[in-house]
Amino acid sequence: MSQSLKFSVQSRSQSAARTEVSTRGFTLLVDEPESLGGTNLAPNPVEYVLAGYAGCVNVVAHIVAKELKINLPDLQVNIEGEINPTRLLGTSFADRAGYKSLTVQLKTSEQLDDQLKTRLLKEIEHRCPVNDNLTNPTPVNFFVN
């Protein structure tokens, strides 16, 4: 039997570059660096994408590690990527608006052989919901009320 979990956010614009977002009783601030017209009071949207991705990889890594009897007491998940802002700014449409690629690096002091590393990484890639959304098309429906 399949069951779905539903997640949602609600947001309110505080300025052209700053947004207040609410979800499950939490409030998040989204802002841009000053160089992009913001006040640099919080991470920007694409940094939150990376943060959400890192959080998801962490959760899935620990689930899989437990199944594989791996101890990951000091796991670090580092993610980076590059964006060309020209599409966002409307000055060129040659590159995509989003990340060109992402590099996900897991670090731990736990000694893992190559076979176990490969199995851990494949399971994380296969089971992480955020990885799934980033690597596969997800239908998105826009509308204005």
Legacy VTK file of the C-alpha trace (Angstrom):
# vtk DataFile Version 3.0
C-alpha trace
ASCII
DATASET POLYDATA
POINTS 145 float
0.000 0.000 0.000
1.335 3.415 -0.952
0.858 6.508 1.140
1.822 10.048 0.255
3.206 12.742 2.498
2.209 16.296 1.640
4.473 19.249 2.340
3.768 22.917 1.710
5.097 26.395 2.325
3.390 29.762 2.407
5.317 32.941 1.709
4.929 36.692 1.819
7.128 39.179 0.015
8.921 41.590 2.339
10.757 43.355 -0.500
11.817 42.681 -4.076
14.644 40.463 -2.781
13.406 39.247 0.622
10.672 36.710 1.371
9.295 35.331 4.625
8.359 31.663 4.327
6.289 29.630 6.787
6.006 25.867 7.070
4.841 23.625 9.922
5.113 26.478 12.425
8.634 27.466 11.318
9.495 30.791 9.734
12.376 31.101 7.282
13.787 34.240 5.778
15.004 34.170 2.183
17.132 37.070 0.968
19.712 37.885 -1.657
23.251 39.132 -1.155
23.691 42.867 -1.553
25.377 42.270 -4.920
22.026 40.897 -6.186
19.859 43.652 -4.684
19.184 42.101 -1.301
20.104 42.958 2.256
22.074 39.754 2.939
19.973 38.886 6.008
19.506 35.215 5.056
20.463 32.584 2.487
19.120 33.044 -1.030
16.785 30.571 -2.781
19.508 28.593 -4.537
21.447 28.266 -1.268
18.304 26.893 0.370
18.087 24.322 -2.441
21.596 23.177 -1.523
20.741 23.227 2.198
17.638 21.121 1.633
19.611 18.740 -0.542
22.352 18.390 2.094
19.754 17.767 4.790
18.038 15.100 2.717
21.328 13.378 1.831
22.213 13.362 5.543
18.923 11.696 6.528
19.088 9.087 3.770
22.790 8.413 4.399
22.034 7.586 8.031
19.084 5.347 7.090
21.233 3.444 4.596
24.237 3.347 6.933
22.124 1.734 9.622
20.933 -0.912 7.154
24.536 -1.559 6.059
25.777 -1.525 9.679
28.002 1.496 9.033
28.676 4.025 11.778
28.610 7.666 10.569
28.992 9.729 13.759
30.758 12.646 12.056
29.160 12.710 8.601
29.575 15.941 6.653
27.674 16.638 3.431
29.162 19.401 1.295
27.444 20.504 -1.918
28.431 23.135 -4.433
27.347 24.274 -7.861
27.549 27.216 -10.235
24.793 29.346 -11.701
25.094 31.799 -14.565
22.859 34.731 -13.470
22.333 36.122 -16.985
19.020 34.300 -17.576
17.747 35.380 -14.143
18.660 38.968 -14.990
17.239 38.689 -18.515
20.485 39.661 -20.229
21.107 36.344 -22.007
19.232 33.111 -22.461
22.165 30.972 -23.617
22.596 29.139 -20.282
19.927 27.632 -18.085
18.736 29.587 -15.047
19.559 26.874 -12.530
22.660 25.072 -11.461
24.818 23.800 -14.335
25.791 20.821 -12.178
26.129 19.948 -8.521
28.920 18.189 -6.683
27.946 16.277 -3.553
30.782 15.239 -1.262
30.300 13.084 1.825
33.060 13.057 4.442
33.474 10.792 7.439
36.334 9.457 9.526
34.781 6.001 9.270
36.955 3.713 7.140
34.887 2.289 4.275
36.161 0.033 1.513
35.423 1.001 -2.104
32.586 -1.523 -2.454
30.804 -0.209 0.635
31.308 3.423 -0.469
29.797 2.624 -3.865
26.823 0.834 -2.323
26.212 3.666 0.155
26.355 6.346 -2.556
24.119 4.418 -4.980
21.484 3.895 -2.292
21.566 7.578 -1.318
21.228 8.659 -4.958
18.391 6.190 -5.514
16.430 6.938 -2.321
16.914 10.657 -1.589
13.687 12.542 -2.480
15.513 15.829 -3.098
18.036 14.083 -5.350
15.085 12.603 -7.250
13.542 16.064 -7.726
16.837 17.557 -8.864
17.727 14.782 -11.309
14.305 14.061 -12.827
11.646 16.307 -14.337
8.918 17.169 -11.847
5.674 18.618 -13.199
5.172 22.154 -11.889
1.937 24.071 -12.429
2.052 27.883 -12.147
-1.053 30.053 -11.798
-2.096 33.442 -10.434
-5.189 34.010 -8.299
LINES 1 146
145 0 1 2 3 4 5 6 7 8 9 10 11 12 13 14 15 16 17 18 19 20 21 22 23 24 25 26 27 28 29 30 31 32 33 34 35 36 37 38 39 40 41 42 43 44 45 46 47 48 49 50 51 52 53 54 55 56 57 58 59 60 61 62 63 64 65 66 67 68 69 70 71 72 73 74 75 76 77 78 79 80 81 82 83 84 85 86 87 88 89 90 91 92 93 94 95 96 97 98 99 100 101 102 103 104 105 106 107 108 109 110 111 112 113 114 115 116 117 118 119 120 121 122 123 124 125 126 127 128 129 130 131 132 133 134 135 136 137 138 139 140 141 142 143 144
